[in-house]
Amino acid sequence: MRTSSLAGRTVACAATLAMLSGTARAGDDRDPRPAARVPDVVLVDRDGRSVRFRSDVLGGRVVVIDFVFTTCTTICPLLSSTFARLQERLGDRLARDVQIVSVSLDPVRDTPERLRAYAARHHAGPHWSWLTGPSHDVETVLKALGAYTPDASAHTPVVLVGDARTGVFERFNGFPNPERLVARVDELLAARSHTASRERM
């Protein structure tokens, strides 16, 4: 029995490593999605404030969103590290037109205090939102964005980049590098600028 148990753990560990390795190689896989109906439910940020997801957090900006939980030891630290580097590369764009958002996959355990401590470890600034809240409301957001899983520990790495004005998000499966995310953000900002120029003509 001990041999069987050890073999099972070895297979599970190997499967996890294979998944991480495979998604890292596929990190630039882009999956355009139709416009999402983004809900405006009330969630809670890392400082314990109630915020509306669509109108307060996204606020009509270009947004980059991931889905993590604070007790995760495999996928989430890698995603959060990517977002920390993304935050650096975006620079002043974050203060104007862009917002980074991390939504908890485990809102029952992820209290604002836990989120705040986790965010601090990744040097999250004021334009990187961390969200938890009532399970039903968080689930509503996750389902709308195609990121819901009934078992947080079984989630796969996903990053969404989109324009909150249109509700259209591009899905990056795996671990996209920050440069690819910045490039997509810049494409969306350029499209906005082009549209604004045409409207002024």
Secondary structure in CASP SS format (residue, H / E / C, confidence):
PFRMAT SS
TARGET T0000
AUTHOR 0000-0000-0000
METHOD secondary structure of the structure
MODEL  1
M C 1.00
R H 1.00
T H 1.00
S H 1.00
S H 1.00
L H 1.00
A H 1.00
G H 1.00
R H 1.00
T H 1.00
V H 1.00
A H 1.00
C H 1.00
A H 1.00
A H 1.00
T H 1.00
L H 1.00
A H 1.00
M H 1.00
L H 1.00
S H 1.00
G H 1.00
T H 1.00
A H 1.00
R H 1.00
A C 1.00
G C 1.00
D C 1.00
D E 1.00
R E 1.00
D E 1.00
P E 1.00
R C 1.00
P C 1.00
A C 1.00
A C 1.00
R C 1.00
V C 1.00
P C 1.00
D C 1.00
V C 1.00
V E 1.00
L E 1.00
V E 1.00
D E 1.00
R C 1.00
D C 1.00
G C 1.00
R C 1.00
S E 1.00
V E 1.00
R E 1.00
F H 1.00
R H 1.00
S H 1.00
D H 1.00
V H 1.00
L H 1.00
G C 1.00
G C 1.00
R C 1.00
V E 1.00
V E 1.00
V E 1.00
I E 1.00
D E 1.00
F E 1.00
V E 1.00
F C 1.00
T C 1.00
T C 1.00
C C 1.00
T C 1.00
T C 1.00
I H 1.00
C H 1.00
P H 1.00
L H 1.00
L H 1.00
S H 1.00
S H 1.00
T H 1.00
F H 1.00
A H 1.00
R H 1.00
L H 1.00
Q H 1.00
E H 1.00
R H 1.00
L H 1.00
G C 1.00
D C 1.00
R H 1.00
L H 1.00
A H 1.00
R H 1.00
D C 1.00
V E 1.00
Q E 1.00
I E 1.00
V E 1.00
S E 1.00
V E 1.00
S E 1.00
L C 1.00
D C 1.00
P C 1.00
V C 1.00
R C 1.00
D C 1.00
T C 1.00
P H 1.00
E H 1.00
R H 1.00
L H 1.00
R H 1.00
A H 1.00
Y H 1.00
A H 1.00
A H 1.00
R H 1.00
H C 1.00
H C 1.00
A C 1.00
G C 1.00
P C 1.00
H C 1.00
W E 1.00
S E 1.00
W E 1.00
L E 1.00
T E 1.00
G C 1.00
P C 1.00
S H 1.00
H H 1.00
D H 1.00
V H 1.00
E H 1.00
T H 1.00
V H 1.00
L H 1.00
K H 1.00
A H 1.00
L C 1.00
G C 1.00
A C 1.00
Y C 1.00
T C 1.00
P C 1.00
D C 1.00
A H 1.00
S H 1.00
A H 1.00
H C 1.00
T C 1.00
P C 1.00
V E 1.00
V E 1.00
L E 1.00
V E 1.00
G E 1.00
D E 1.00
A C 1.00
R C 1.00
T C 1.00
G C 1.00
V E 1.00
F E 1.00
E E 1.00
R E 1.00
F E 1.00
N E 1.00
G C 1.00
F C 1.00
P C 1.00
N C 1.00
P H 1.00
E H 1.00
R H 1.00
L H 1.00
V H 1.00
A H 1.00
R H 1.00
V H 1.00
D H 1.00
E H 1.00
L H 1.00
L H 1.00
A H 1.00
A H 1.00
R H 1.00
S H 1.00
H H 1.00
T H 1.00
A H 1.00
S H 1.00
R H 1.00
E H 1.00
R H 1.00
M C 1.00
END
